[in-house]
Amino acid sequence: MGLKFIQCACFGLILINLSNQKAQEISVDSSHSFTSENYPSTYPENYNETWCFVTNSDSRLRLTFDDIETEEFFDFISVWESTTTSSDTLLLRWEGSLNGEPPRVLSSGNNLCLSLQTDSRVNSKGFSGQVERVSNSFNDDCTAGFDCENGVCLGGYDRCNGFVNCGNGKDEMCTRNIFVSSEERFTSMNYDDGGYVNNHHFTWYFTSNSDMHLELEFIEIDLEESPFDLILVGEGADTSRNLLLTWNGTADASTPVTVRTSVSSMWILFRADESINGRGFSATVRSIDNTLGVTCNEFDCGNGACIPETATRDRFKNCGNGNDLVSQLNVDVNDRKVRKIRDFNQTIIYTNPKPATHLLINLIFLWTEGRNVEVNLTVGENDLDSSPLLQKNGIPNEYVLTQRSFANVLWLKFSVRGALAISVNAVNEGPILSSCPDDMVVTDGDRPAEWSPPFCIDSEDGELPSTCSPSSGESFSNGEHPVTCTCSDSLNSSSSCNFTVTVTRQTGPILSSCPDDMVVADGDGPAEWSPPFCIDREDGELPSTCSPSSGESFTNGEHPVTCTCSDSLNSSSSCNFTVTVTRQTEIEDFQVVPLVIGLIVVTILIVLLVSFVMLRIGIQRRINRPERDTRNGIRTVSGNNIEMNSANHHNLQVQQTENERQSHEPMYYSIGDEPGTSGSCS
């Protein structure tokens, strides 16, 4: 039982004592000291006591604690005030001991109430303090502590400690800045120690390098099963913008919830109300490459958040953009997704892109949760307002429902109470072929190609055989071969699928050890080589032939040689090399040229030498010739020089001896008018 207050004209309120409670009404003219029962000894068990202080209507009250000690979590001190216009306003709530400066409370009116409530177990000494009257203009300086902004001033250590001391909860509206270089794990307050407290608010700001993005993954979420305790996630640094995810305790978080940002910063806000709490949450934030996209195997919100598929049917906005609240799904005819529905209304519209086709729907109830599952199902075609083709209500007692449509649009409307999962297959009307073989490649032609036949089922006839043409196990020649598999039902409706068998032969026999290009001297002689080695997968080792053949004689120049090997299927392989022939005479002729030139040079040198020797011999003979007699004015001198002293030298006769004539040597004469003058003749 608690205390109940009734408005009174005297000083604000009358205290009515309920249960085993003690109450005091105290008028404060200047100041008043107070203590709990038995202070500084222990207060009683199951003890509730209230003090209500009142002063003049033109004044306010300032309450200060000197000492506080109560049992943590179980014995509480509360301070509140009452006004004529609203209900009682809680200003301060305290449990445990002081951890720094004691709290102070300044009223907004002329009254304050203080109470102590204990349990039946551990007791402590309680508290002591005083209350004083102050003017309406009094301002309590709280710069050294934490201002709750409701008249309460706490010590600095009393903020963000997991205990809500401010009546408005502002001391637990806390923030933390974290730089993520690789990975950071964090939890809500007291996650490993009983869970978060009521009225707890906490904001985390995560940043990384400017060229990185952030990824948040919740490992576990345990909140009050109501929409009142919330986790909000956004990107950037402003908690009022760019909301990506909203999560409360009504959503199914058995599948991990992830969020990826498109920038390098993220904020996470956790807010608890004044009642019922849970364990909280644990999560990891990673710094990731900014080129990574969102990979989501559940429901992709389209803004970086990925939530469980079941969360799209809890009627709350979990995606920040509200995409999970869409109750109508438009899907392609080939959609095969298993859909889980819990207490939700949903419409699914299946469309076949081919307008001239019909649809067949097989609705399979996979599982239900509990026994009291009720399903209202309506199936129709074309417009949603058209007459339904099928209606089912109540608890499902069939595992499969089948409905044919006569249009290419078929819709289902669900209204579910409880939880179930369904699988809907919308297909073209007629037998259904599945597991059609993929295109295949077969090597070594004329061998059989084999495959498993497609699976065929019909809504009326059940499982049916399928046939393929050509058949599995046949031999195929080289090239591409189309194969068609067909299935027909009793109404002669059929379905088919196609694939291709491609046969590729080996390129032929394999030639190895092909001779290298060779040079042969002395033309018209044989050139020889070892034939290439040839082997075939089917025929084994085969002979190879070369043209021209090894051992043939080749003329001067280059000669291409081709070696070939053929198998029994006339597939062949070949290789090529070149035989180059150079004659030896070319080498000899090339060597004679410098020899001839050398001989010519030597001959010239010999001739010059002989001429020089003969010239020297002739000169020596002239010098050594005997003197001759002179007559008629002619003087004979040594050698061939003649001096003439006659004044008449016009008729000059030169006489030679017989020996001189026979020698045929030329004679040289010096002729002058006077001695010492000369002329010459020969």
C-alpha positions in Angstrom: 0.0 0.0 0.0 1.2 3.5 -0.7 0.5 7.0 0.7 -2.5 8.9 -0.7 -2.6 12.7 -0.7 -5.7 14.9 -0.8 -5.5 18.6 -1.6 -6.0 20.9 1.4 -6.2 24.7 1.6 -4.1 24.9 4.7 -0.7 24.0 3.3 -1.2 22.0 0.2 -2.1 18.4 1.2 -3.3 16.2 3.9 -1.5 12.9 4.5 -3.7 9.8 5.0 -1.9 7.0 6.7 -2.6 3.7 5.0 -1.4 0.3 6.3 1.3 0.5 8.9 2.6 3.9 7.9 3.8 6.9 9.9 3.3 10.5 8.7 4.4 13.9 9.9 3.2 17.4 8.8 5.8 20.1 9.4 5.6 23.8 8.9 8.9 25.5 8.0 9.4 29.1 9.0 13.2 29.2 8.7 14.8 25.8 8.7 14.1 22.3 10.1 16.4 19.3 10.6 15.1 15.7 10.1 16.3 12.1 10.5 14.9 8.7 9.7 13.6 6.5 12.6 16.5 5.4 14.9 19.2 7.3 12.9 22.1 6.6 13.1 21.0 3.1 14.2 19.1 0.9 11.8 15.6 1.8 10.7 12.8 -0.7 11.3 11.7 -3.5 8.9 8.6 -3.0 6.8 8.8 0.7 7.7 7.0 3.5 5.8 7.3 7.1 7.0 6.5 10.4 5.3 7.4 14.0 6.2 5.6 16.8 4.4 7.1 20.3 4.7 5.2 23.4 4.0 6.1 27.1 4.1 4.5 30.5 3.1 2.9 30.7 -0.3 5.5 33.4 -1.3 8.5 31.2 -0.6 10.0 27.9 -1.6 11.8 25.1 0.2 15.3 23.7 -0.2 16.0 20.2 1.1 19.5 19.0 1.7 20.7 15.5 2.8 23.8 15.3 5.0 23.9 11.5 5.1 22.1 8.6 3.3 22.4 4.9 3.6 19.7 2.4 2.6 19.6 -1.2 1.4 20.3 -1.1 -2.3 17.4 -2.1 -4.6 14.9 -2.6 -1.9 14.7 0.4 0.5 13.8 3.7 -1.1 13.8 7.4 -0.4 11.4 9.5 -2.4 11.0 13.3 -2.6 8.0 14.9 -4.4 5.9 18.0 -4.4 2.2 18.5 -4.9 0.4 21.4 -6.8 -3.1 22.5 -7.1 -3.1 22.1 -10.9 -1.6 18.6 -11.4 -0.9 15.3 -9.6 2.1 14.7 -7.4 5.4 15.2 -9.1 8.3 12.9 -8.2 11.5 14.8 -7.9 14.0 12.4 -6.4 14.3 8.7 -5.9 17.2 7.2 -3.9 18.5 3.8 -2.9 21.9 2.8 -1.5 24.7 5.0 -0.1 26.2 8.2 -1.0 29.0 8.2 -3.6 30.1 11.8 -3.5 28.1 15.0 -2.8 24.6 14.3 -1.3 21.6 15.4 -3.4 19.7 18.6 -2.9 16.1 19.4 -3.8 14.5 22.8 -4.5 10.7 23.0 -4.7 8.9 25.0 -7.4 6.1 25.8 -4.9 5.8 26.0 -1.1 5.7 22.3 -0.2 7.9 19.2 -0.3 7.3 15.6 0.9 9.9 13.1 1.9 9.3 9.3 2.5 11.2 6.2 3.4 9.9 2.7 2.5 11.7 -0.4 3.6 11.3 -4.2 3.2 11.4 -7.0 5.6 15.1 -7.9 5.3 18.4 -6.0 5.5 18.2 -2.6 7.2 20.6 0.4 7.3 20.9 3.6 9.3 18.7 5.7 7.1 19.3 9.4 6.5 19.7 12.9 8.0 19.3 16.4 6.6 17.6 19.7 6.8 15.0 21.7 4.9 15.1 25.6 4.8 12.8 28.3 3.6 14.1 30.3 0.6 12.7 33.1 -1.6 11.0 32.5 -4.8 14.0 34.1 -6.6 16.5 31.7 -5.0 18.7 29.8 -7.6 20.5 26.7 -6.4 23.9 26.5 -8.2 24.4 22.9 -9.6 27.4 23.5 -11.8 29.6 21.1 -9.7 27.0 18.3 -9.9 24.3 17.1 -12.3 21.2 19.2 -12.8 18.1 17.0 -13.2 16.3 20.2 -14.5 13.4 19.6 -12.0 14.9 21.2 -8.9 17.2 18.3 -8.0 21.0 18.5 -8.0 22.9 15.3 -7.9 26.6 14.6 -7.3 28.6 13.9 -10.4 29.0 10.2 -9.6 25.2 9.6 -9.5 24.7 10.0 -13.2 24.7 7.0 -15.6 25.2 4.5 -12.8 22.2 2.3 -13.6 20.0 3.8 -10.9 17.4 6.4 -11.8 17.7 9.2 -9.2 16.1 12.1 -11.0 12.3 11.8 -10.9 12.3 12.6 -14.7 15.0 10.0 -15.4 17.5 12.6 -16.9 20.4 11.2 -14.9 20.1 8.0 -16.9 19.8 9.8 -20.2 23.4 9.1 -21.0 25.7 9.2 -23.9 28.9 7.5 -24.9 31.2 8.2 -27.9 33.1 5.2 -29.4 35.6 5.2 -32.3 35.5 1.8 -34.2 38.8 0.9 -35.8 37.8 -2.8 -36.3 35.1 -4.1 -34.0 33.5 -3.1 -30.7 31.2 -5.2 -28.5 28.8 -3.3 -26.2 25.8 -4.0 -24.0 23.0 -2.1 -22.4 23.3 -1.0 -18.8 23.5 -4.0 -16.3 23.1 -6.5 -19.1 25.0 -9.1 -17.2 23.7 -8.0 -13.8 19.9 -8.2 -13.6 19.0 -6.1 -16.6 18.4 -2.4 -17.3 16.6 -0.1 -14.9 13.3 1.7 -15.5 13.4 5.3 -16.9 16.9 4.5 -18.3 18.0 6.4 -21.4 21.3 5.8 -23.1 22.8 6.9 -26.5 25.9 5.5 -28.2 27.6 7.5 -30.9 29.9 5.3 -33.1 32.3 6.7 -35.7 35.0 5.2 -38.0 37.4 6.4 -40.6 35.8 8.7 -43.2 36.3 6.1 -46.0 34.6 3.3 -44.0 31.0 2.3 -43.2 29.6 0.7 -40.0 27.7 -2.6 -39.5 25.6 -3.2 -36.4 24.6 -6.8 -35.4 22.5 -7.5 -32.3 23.6 -10.7 -30.7 20.6 -10.8 -28.2 17.7 -8.6 -27.5 15.5 -9.0 -24.4 13.1 -6.1 -23.8 9.8 -5.7 -22.0 7.2 -7.4 -24.2 5.5 -4.2 -25.1 6.1 -1.2 -27.4 7.3 1.0 -24.5 11.0 0.0 -24.2 12.7 0.9 -27.5 15.9 0.6 -29.4 16.4 3.2 -32.1 19.2 3.1 -34.7 20.2 5.7 -37.2 23.1 7.0 -39.2 25.0 10.2 -38.8 25.3 12.1 -35.5 21.8 13.6 -35.1 19.4 11.3 -33.3 16.4 13.2 -34.8 17.4 12.3 -38.4 18.1 9.3 -40.6 16.3 6.6 -38.6 17.1 3.1 -39.9 15.6 0.7 -37.3 13.0 0.8 -34.5 12.8 -2.3 -32.2 10.7 -3.1 -29.2 9.9 -6.2 -27.1 7.0 -7.4 -29.3 9.2 -8.3 -32.2 10.8 -11.7 -32.7 14.5 -11.4 -32.4 15.5 -15.0 -32.6 17.1 -14.2 -36.0 19.9 -11.6 -35.7 19.0 -8.1 -36.6 21.6 -6.2 -38.6 22.0 -2.6 -39.8 24.6 -1.2 -42.3 25.1 2.5 -42.7 25.9 4.5 -45.8 28.2 6.9 -43.9 31.0 6.5 -41.3 28.9 7.3 -38.2 26.0 5.7 -36.4 23.8 6.4 -33.3 22.0 3.9 -31.1 19.4 5.2 -28.6 17.9 2.9 -25.9 14.9 4.1 -23.9 13.1 2.3 -21.1 9.8 3.5 -19.5 9.0 3.6 -15.8 7.8 0.0 -15.4 8.7 -3.6 -16.3 12.2 -4.2 -17.7 14.2 -6.9 -19.4 17.8 -8.0 -19.6 18.5 -5.5 -22.4 20.8 -6.3 -25.4 24.3 -7.1 -26.5 25.6 -6.1 -29.9 28.7 -5.7 -32.0 29.6 -2.8 -34.3 32.2 -3.3 -37.1 34.0 -1.0 -39.4 33.5 -2.3 -42.9 34.6 -1.4 -46.5 32.4 1.3 -48.0 31.9 -0.8 -51.1 30.1 -3.6 -49.4 26.4 -3.8 -50.0 23.6 -5.2 -47.8 23.3 -9.0 -47.7 19.9 -9.9 -46.2 18.5 -13.4 -46.0 15.3 -12.3 -44.2 13.4 -9.0 -44.8 15.4 -6.2 -46.4 14.1 -2.8 -45.3 15.8 -1.2 -48.2 17.7 1.3 -46.0 20.5 -0.9 -44.7 18.4 -2.6 -42.0 17.7 -6.4 -42.2 15.1 -7.8 -39.9 13.5 -11.2 -39.4 10.7 -12.0 -41.8 8.3 -12.5 -38.8 8.9 -8.9 -37.8 7.0 -7.7 -40.8 3.8 -9.0 -39.3 3.9 -7.6 -35.8 2.0 -4.5 -36.8 4.8 -2.2 -35.5 7.1 -0.1 -37.6 10.5 -1.9 -37.3 12.1 -0.5 -40.5 12.9 3.2 -40.2 11.2 3.8 -43.5 8.1 1.7 -42.6 8.6 -0.8 -45.5 7.7 -3.7 -43.1 4.2 -2.3 -42.7 3.3 -3.0 -46.3 0.5 -5.6 -46.1 0.1 -6.3 -49.8 2.8 -8.2 -51.7 3.1 -8.3 -55.5 5.2 -11.2 -56.5 6.2 -13.0 -59.6 4.7 -16.4 -60.5 8.0 -18.1 -59.8 8.1 -16.9 -56.1 8.8 -19.9 -53.8 9.4 -18.2 -50.5 8.1 -19.7 -47.3 6.0 -17.0 -45.5 5.4 -17.0 -41.8 2.2 -15.2 -40.7 1.4 -14.3 -37.0 -1.7 -12.3 -36.1 -1.7 -10.4 -39.3 -3.8 -9.6 -42.3 -2.0 -9.9 -45.7 -2.8 -10.0 -49.4 -0.5 -11.7 -51.9 -0.9 -11.1 -55.6 0.7 -13.6 -58.0 1.1 -12.5 -61.6 2.3 -14.5 -64.6 4.1 -12.2 -67.2 2.5 -14.2 -70.0 -1.1 -12.8 -70.3 -2.5 -15.8 -72.2 -1.7 -18.3 -69.5 -3.6 -19.7 -66.5 -2.4 -20.3 -63.0 -2.6 -23.1 -60.6 -2.0 -22.4 -56.9 -0.9 -25.0 -54.3 -1.1 -23.6 -50.8 0.8 -25.8 -48.3 0.4 -25.3 -44.5 3.9 -26.2 -43.2 3.4 -25.8 -39.4 1.3 -24.0 -36.8 2.2 -22.6 -33.4 -0.2 -23.9 -30.8 -3.5 -25.4 -31.3 -5.7 -22.4 -31.6 -4.7 -21.1 -35.0 -7.5 -19.7 -37.1 -7.1 -18.8 -40.7 -9.5 -17.0 -43.0 -8.4 -17.5 -46.6 -9.9 -16.1 -49.7 -8.5 -16.9 -53.2 -9.5 -15.0 -56.3 -8.3 -13.9 -59.8 -7.9 -10.7 -61.7 -9.2 -7.7 -59.5 -9.2 -7.9 -55.7 -12.9 -6.9 -55.8 -13.9 -9.8 -58.0 -15.8 -12.8 -56.7 -13.6 -15.3 -54.8 -12.8 -18.7 -56.3 -12.1 -20.3 -52.9 -12.8 -19.5 -49.2 -11.6 -21.3 -46.1 -12.2 -20.4 -42.5 -11.3 -21.9 -39.2 -8.5 -24.1 -38.0 -6.7 -25.7 -41.0 -7.3 -29.4 -41.3 -5.8 -29.8 -44.7 -2.1 -29.7 -45.6 -2.6 -28.7 -49.2 -5.1 -26.5 -50.9 -5.3 -26.4 -54.7 -7.0 -23.9 -56.9 -6.9 -23.2 -60.6 -7.4 -19.8 -62.1 -8.6 -18.8 -65.6 -6.5 -15.7 -65.7 -2.8 -14.8 -65.3 -3.4 -12.9 -62.0 -4.3 -14.8 -58.8 -4.6 -13.3 -55.3 -4.8 -14.6 -51.8 -6.1 -12.8 -48.7 -5.1 -14.0 -45.3 -6.5 -13.2 -41.9 -4.6 -15.1 -39.3 -5.0 -15.4 -35.5 -2.1 -17.3 -34.0 1.0 -18.2 -36.1 1.5 -20.4 -39.1 3.8 -20.8 -42.1 2.7 -21.3 -45.6 4.3 -22.1 -49.0 2.5 -20.9 -52.1 3.4 -22.2 -55.5 1.7 -20.4 -58.4 2.4 -22.1 -61.7 1.0 -22.3 -65.2 -2.0 -24.5 -65.6 -1.1 -28.1 -66.6 1.4 -30.7 -65.4 4.4 -29.3 -63.6 7.9 -30.3 -64.8 10.8 -29.7 -62.5 14.4 -30.8 -62.3 14.9 -30.5 -66.0 18.5 -31.4 -66.9 21.0 -28.6 -67.6 22.8 -28.3 -70.9 25.5 -30.9 -71.0 28.8 -31.5 -72.9 29.9 -35.1 -73.8 33.4 -35.8 -75.0 34.4 -38.6 -77.4 31.4 -38.8 -79.7 29.4 -41.9 -80.4 29.3 -42.7 -76.7 25.9 -42.6 -74.9 24.8 -39.4 -73.1 22.7 -40.1 -69.9 20.6 -38.0 -67.6 17.8 -38.3 -65.0 14.3 -37.6 -66.4 12.5 -34.5 -65.1 10.0 -34.8 -62.3 6.4 -34.3 -63.4 3.3 -33.7 -61.1 -0.2 -32.7 -61.9 -2.9 -31.3 -59.5 -5.4 -33.8 -60.8 -3.4 -36.9 -61.8 -0.6 -36.6 -59.3 2.9 -37.8 -60.3 3.3 -38.5 -64.0 6.1 -40.0 -66.2 8.1 -37.7 -68.4 9.7 -38.7 -71.7 12.6 -37.1 -73.6 13.5 -37.2 -77.3 16.2 -38.2 -78.0 16.3 -40.6 -75.0 18.8 -40.8 -72.2 21.4 -43.5 -73.1 21.5 -42.9 -76.8 24.7 -42.3 -78.7 25.2 -38.9 -80.2 27.4 -37.9 -83.1 29.6 -34.9 -83.1 27.9 -31.5 -82.7 24.9 -30.0 -80.8 21.7 -32.0 -80.2 18.5 -30.4 -78.8 16.5 -32.6 -76.4 12.9 -32.0 -75.4 11.3 -33.6 -72.4 7.5 -33.7 -72.2 4.8 -34.6 -69.6 1.1 -34.9 -70.4 -1.9 -35.3 -68.1 -5.3 -37.0 -68.6 -6.7 -33.8 -70.0 -4.0 -33.7 -72.7 -2.5 -30.7 -71.1 1.2 -30.9 -71.3 4.4 -29.2 -70.1 7.8 -29.5 -71.6 11.4 -28.4 -71.1 14.5 -28.3 -73.3 18.2 -28.7 -72.9 21.1 -29.4 -75.3 23.6 -32.2 -75.5 26.8 -31.1 -77.2 29.3 -33.8 -78.4 32.9 -32.7 -78.7 35.4 -35.1 -80.1 39.1 -35.1 -79.3 41.0 -33.0 -81.9 42.5 -36.2 -83.3 45.7 -38.3 -82.7 48.3 -36.6 -80.7 51.7 -35.9 -82.4 54.8 -35.4 -80.2 58.6 -35.1 -80.7 58.2 -33.3 -84.0 61.8 -32.7 -85.5 63.2 -29.2 -85.1 64.2 -27.1 -88.2 67.6 -28.4 -89.6 70.5 -27.2 -91.8 72.2 -29.8 -94.1 75.6 -29.1 -95.9 76.8 -30.8 -99.2 73.6 -30.6 -101.3 72.2 -33.6 -103.2 72.9 -35.7 -100.1 70.2 -37.3 -97.9 68.6 -35.4 -94.9 67.5 -37.8 -92.2 65.3 -37.5 -89.0 63.3 -39.6 -86.6 59.5 -39.6 -87.3 57.2 -37.9 -84.7 55.5 -40.1 -82.1 51.7 -40.5 -82.7 49.1 -41.9 -80.3 45.3 -42.0 -80.4 42.9 -42.6 -77.5 41.0 -45.2 -79.4 43.6 -46.7 -81.8 46.6 -46.5 -79.6 50.0 -45.9 -81.2 49.9 -45.0 -84.9 52.5 -44.5 -87.6 53.3 -41.0 -88.8 54.4 -40.1 -92.3 56.4 -37.0 -93.5 56.5 -35.4 -96.9 59.2 -35.2 -98.2 60.4 -38.4 -96.4 63.4 -38.8 -94.2 66.5 -39.9 -96.2 65.6 -38.1 -99.4 68.1 -35.8 -101.1 67.3 -32.1 -101.1 68.6 -29.4 -103.5 70.0 -26.1 -102.5 67.5 -23.9 -100.4 64.7 -24.3 -97.9 62.3 -27.2 -98.0 59.1 -27.4 -95.8 58.4 -30.8 -94.4 54.9 -31.9 -93.1 54.4 -34.9 -90.8 50.9 -36.3 -90.5 49.1 -39.0 -88.4 45.6 -40.2 -89.0 43.3 -42.5 -86.9 40.6 -44.9 -88.0 38.0 -42.1 -88.0 40.1 -40.1 -90.4 40.9 -37.5 -87.7 44.4 -36.4 -88.2 47.1 -34.2 -86.6 50.2 -32.7 -88.2 53.3 -30.8 -87.5 55.8 -28.9 -89.7 59.6 -28.2 -89.8 62.1 -26.9 -92.4 65.2 -28.5 -94.0 67.7 -25.9 -95.3 70.5 -27.1 -97.7 73.8 -25.2 -98.2 76.4 -26.4 -100.9 80.1 -26.7 -100.0 81.2 -25.1 -103.4 79.6 -21.9 -102.3 81.9 -21.9 -99.3 85.0 -22.6 -101.6 84.1 -19.9 -104.1 83.6 -17.5 -101.3 87.1 -18.4 -100.0 88.9 -18.0 -103.5 88.0 -14.3 -103.9 90.4 -13.1 -101.2 93.1 -15.5 -102.4 93.1 -14.1 -106.0 93.2 -10.6 -104.8 96.2 -11.5 -102.7 98.0 -13.1 -105.7 97.4 -9.9 -107.8 98.8 -7.7 -105.1 101.9 -9.9 -104.7 102.5 -9.9 -108.5 102.3 -6.1 -108.7 104.8 -5.8 -105.9 107.2 -8.2 -107.6 107.0 -6.3 -111.0 107.7 -3.0 -109.2 110.6 -4.5 -107.4 112.2 -5.9 -110.6 111.7 -2.6 -112.5 113.4 -0.8 -109.7 116.4 -3.2 -109.7 116.8 -2.9 -113.5 116.7 0.9 -113.4 119.4 0.9 -110.8 121.7 -1.3 -112.9 121.3 0.9 -116.0 122.3 4.1 -114.1 125.3 2.4 -112.7 126.6 1.4 -116.2 126.4 5.0 -117.5 128.4 6.3 -114.6 131.2 3.7 -115.2 131.6 4.3 -119.2 135.4 5.0 -120.5 136.5 8.5 -121.9 136.9 9.1 -125.7 139.3 11.1 -127.9 138.3 14.5 -129.2 138.8 15.8 -132.7 137.6 18.7 -134.7 136.8 20.5 -131.6 135.0 17.7 -130.0 136.1 16.6 -126.6 135.2 13.3 -125.3 134.5 13.1 -121.7 133.5 10.2 -119.3 130.1 9.0 -119.6 127.7 10.4 -122.2 128.3 14.1 -121.4 130.3 16.0 -124.2 131.7 19.4 -123.8 132.5 21.4 -127.1 134.8 24.4 -127.2 134.3 25.2 -131.0 132.8 28.5 -131.7 130.8 26.8 -134.4 128.5 24.4 -132.8 125.8 24.3 -135.3 127.1 21.1 -137.0 127.6 18.8 -134.2 128.6 15.3 -134.8 128.7 12.7 -132.2 130.7 9.7 -132.7 130.1 6.6 -130.9 132.3 3.5 -130.6 131.1 0.3 -131.8 130.7 -0.9 -128.3 128.5 2.1 -127.5 126.3 1.5 -130.5 125.9 -2.1 -129.6 125.0 -1.3 -126.1 122.0 0.7 -127.3 122.4 3.0 -124.3 121.1 6.5 -124.8 123.8 9.2 -124.8 123.4 12.6 -123.2 125.5 15.6 -124.3 126.1 19.0 -122.9 126.6 21.7 -125.6 127.5 25.3 -125.0 129.1 28.4 -126.9 131.5 28.8 -124.1 133.0 26.4 -121.8 130.7 26.1 -118.9 127.6 26.6 -121.1 125.6 23.6 -122.1 122.7 22.2 -124.1 121.5 18.7 -124.3 120.6 16.1 -126.8 120.5 12.4 -127.0 
